[in-house]
Amino acid sequence: VRYTGNLDDPELYAELNTEVLGLQKIKLGRVDALLSYNNNTAFPEISFSNVNNEGNLQIKGEIPLQNPLQTFREKEQRDNLLENEVDLKIASQNFQINILEQIIPIVSRLRGNMNGNIDVKGKVKRPLLSGNMNVKNGKFKLVMTGMNYNFKADVSTQDQKLLFPRIKIFAPYEENLPFIMK
């Protein structure tokens, strides 16, 4: 971490690199992050790499951020921050989604590959999303029933929404059925 400037106008730079992280018995991968801050703007460059660098999820761009060394003094400062522009790019290339198993308690053995790009642009108070992602070769076990399922999913965007226009959940032996659910 490097800090220059003063409390009213700080310039911060931080670098974080991990070894392979794990949660319970699952190896999740590693995180490499460069974060800088100046002029009330944060500039993240974050990369999540799966074990053995099999896949990657990156977040890059700029986000308005009030001086982290001070609190908002006036309502006007808070309102002004909401009017600033955000510009983030989220890119996924063969990202192994098993990391999401830890936040979806009703499934176990979550597997699949996520690919695609989503951009977040516009005002902080109302950012617009564009782009899409898909998950292929998805698998999970529903904890309540102990049943195994496969799935495919498309994720698209519209304004501030993430949409799932196509998702197919099927038993492992039904792989070749049409991908038709809308």
Secondary structure, DSSP 8 states (H G I E B T S, - for coil): -EEEEETTEEEEEEEEE-S-EEETTEEEEEEEEEEEEETTEEEEEEEEE-GGG--EEEEEEEEE---TTS---SHHHHHHHHTSEEEEEEEEEEEEGGGGGGG-TTEEEEEEEEEEEEEEEEETTEEEEEEEEEEEEEEEEETTTTEEEEEEEEEEEETTEEEEEEEEEE-GGGTTS-----
